[in-house]
Amino acid sequence: MKGKFITFEGSEGSGKSTQAALICEYLKKKKIPVLLLREPGGVKISEAIRGLLLDVKNTDMTKESETLLYMASRAQLVEEILKPALKKGTVVICDRFLDSTIAYQGFGNGVDINAIKKIGAFATQGIAPGLTLLFDIETEKGLSRTNVVKDRIELRSVNYHRRVRKGYLALAKSESKRIRVIKVDQGKEEIFEIVRKHIDKFLNL
């Protein structure tokens, strides 16, 4: 793979999507071929699965079904867009990837993490990010920053979202070479400067 793969992770309301969009614009201005993706979603089939996953009406969805739907969405995105882009030498920024499933479905919902990793390796075809930026925010503060109309995941209990945050931090501790934790305790511009420095270093800019 000639391209570089970077993921942005974080709990609800962490501002990761905003920062992913900002860094994408920054790289475009530098004439670097860049692609911004989001999970779940990014392609037609994956966006349809996203609708199922986030629909508040789907109260009967089991944790196993939820996990596999996230993986199915990911598998489609990898084959259709991610793999071809990396082969071409594009820098791919993805708003969420496999770490999200480990944090939300593993630590949050209690799905076996080893099983998630095994299925994840199949769904991603072994493609993994070279750099992951984890935006860490205090749980209640993050939830207060989400949309007024909550999706199926956002509606879950504070304790669930606390487990997700703990999961992310545990991942960061176990994979400190790949995952960089960015504390969300400053303004958008200040956080962007921290993000930019990590990206510049990773891409040798």
Secondary structure, 3 states (H helix, E strand, C coil): CCCEEEEEEECCCCCHHHHHHHHHHHHHHCCCCEEEEECCCCCHHHHHHHHHHHCCCCCCCCHHHHHHHHHHHHHHHHHHHHHHHHHHCCEEEEECCHHHHHHHHHHHCCCCHHHHHHHHHHHCCCCCCCEEEEEECCHHHHHHCCCCCCCCCCCCCHHHHHHHHHHHHHHHHHCCCCEEEEECCCCHHHHHHHHHHHHHHHHCC
